Amino acid sequence: MEYCTLRIKTPAAGLREQNSMTEAKTSRPGLAATVGSVLAAAFGVQSSRNRERDFSSGAPYRFVIAGLLGTALFVLAMYAIVKLVLHAAGR
């Protein structure tokens, strides 16, 4: 089953879209936006608008560092959970 998306641009919507794109190019995302983008990308649910904002910000090191830290925290959390479960099981 295929879905088709129809987008109708009005002059105001086109202007709003252009303004948001120019704002995204001039301002870098903050810490909350960076963490949100990394989490959304990790789960595979990041919107194309946010992805374009992230790639146009010109600061990939922020996302790389946030991704590495997030991965390390995830691995440590899984390790702690497994240790806790094994300890509770008496092993």
Secondary structure by P-SEA (a helix, b strand, c coil): cbbbbbbbbcaaaaaaaaaaaaaaaaccccaaaaaaaaaaaaaccccaaaaaaaaacccaaaaaaaaaaaaaaaaaaaaaaaaaaaaaacc
